[in-house]
Amino acid sequence: MEEIRELLETKQYTTIRQRLSDMYDADVAQTIEELPPEDFMKVFRILPKDMAADVFSYLEIDHQQLIINSLSERDTANIINNMMADDAADLFEEMPANIVKRLLQVVSPETRRDINHLLRYPEDSAGSIMTVEYVDLKENLTVTEALERIRKVGLDSETINTCYVLGPSRKLLGTITLRKILLSEPDALVGDLMHENTVSVNTTTDQEEVARIIQKYDFTAVPVVDNENRLVGIVTVDDIVDILQQEATEDIEKMAAIVPTDKPYMKTGVLETWKKRIPWLLLLMVSSTFTGLIIGKFEDALSACVVLTTFIPMLTDTGGNAGGQASVTIIRGISLDEIAFKDIFKVVWKEIRVAVVCGITLAICNFGKLLLVDRVSMTIAAVVCLTLVVTVFFSKIIGCTLPLVVKKMGFDPTVVASPFITTIVDALSLIIYFTFATAILHI
């Protein structure tokens, strides 16, 4: 960065061009994004035209908008025409409608067709993230003819490691790797060499499912077909990495009771952050009213034995943590397809045993602490420890079953994670606590 700034001050633009040309596209994008807007545009214009399109796809959306608004229509069209179709479609989804309309008018007819083709698929589906740049081969081609076609179309393809063998009406017949082609006899037919048992996804398949398939089979790309098994595109592993990050971020935000957002934290305004957080905070605040009602109902018991109040935070926090542990584990298992609703009884049985062991361990440790440190009576210690065992038991049952039930109902299980479960468990733990207290202490 310092080197580029010094070169800009001395106007050594040729040296900057050579220096950046030796770097990876992603590193170039990260470097020039840290420059002031006027220097940013100056350096971007210095880049070779074939490199500019690749660097452009790595830039943040606000920098992409700055470039589009600053360049001429001809230069803008050149960048978009040289981008991969899936990257161009992602760009158009983020841009304002008036800019999209202008861009569609200046790009080539082929690029416009590919972008419109991708934009018509449902959001977060395989069709919306696929690329239409791939190498397709006919089954009656020889190895020599296949290599000729790869040389012809490979430069504009997302990947050439795997080629797709098509039959009549572009129906997917199989796949063949470039390695297999290179190591086969020149007159061998592609149809005899291809792998027929092909794993593919539909255009409407959810992107998370696509990610699981690529992860399961260690693919670098997976073909996307329509309802008639016609090849329409491929999803590559570089797109999957972005999807995994996006989905993980979304799940974390939901589990923290935040409405998901696509913007980075530092680029999200205060009011926008407020809008994302306040709905769940209001809901959880209202739901916590039940906790106050329960305490009010047992006000006489508390006034008769004030020391009971001291242990309420510990009991509610422990119950919430126990439920949160179970729910997060189950939600993760659901997202990885390791756990389904049919496994609910196995899950409950396992969590029951875990709850008993955890509850007894916590009770024994807490019993000693109550007698030696807090100096309470044996009966009060018994009330607290019994409450602890039962609270942990029910918390883990609720934590493991609620996500599975919500998923079965067709909703996102992450929305019932820690905050929501904690609210339920808080109320439950107080009911258990005061029930034991009134029964054992006779208050």
Secondary structure by P-SEA (a helix, b strand, c coil): caaaaaaaaacaaaaaaaaaaaccaaaaaaaaaaccaaaaaaaaaaccaaaaaaaaaaccaaaaaaaaacccaaaaaaaaaaccaaaaaaaaaaccaaaaaaaaacccaaaaaaaaaaaaccccccccccccbbbbbbccccaaaaaaaaaacccccccccbbbbbcccccccccccaaaaaacccccccccccccccccccccccaaaaaaaaaaacccbbbbbcccccccccccaaaaaaaaaaaaaaaaaaaacccccccccccccaaaaaaacaaaaaaaaaaaaaaaaaaaaaaaaaaaccccccaaaaaaaaaaaaaaaaaaaaaaaaaaccccccaaaaaaaaaaaaaaaaaaaaaaaaaaaaaccccccaaaaaaaaaaaaaaaaaaaaaaacaaaaaaaacccccccccaaaaaaaaaaaaaaaaaaaaaaccc
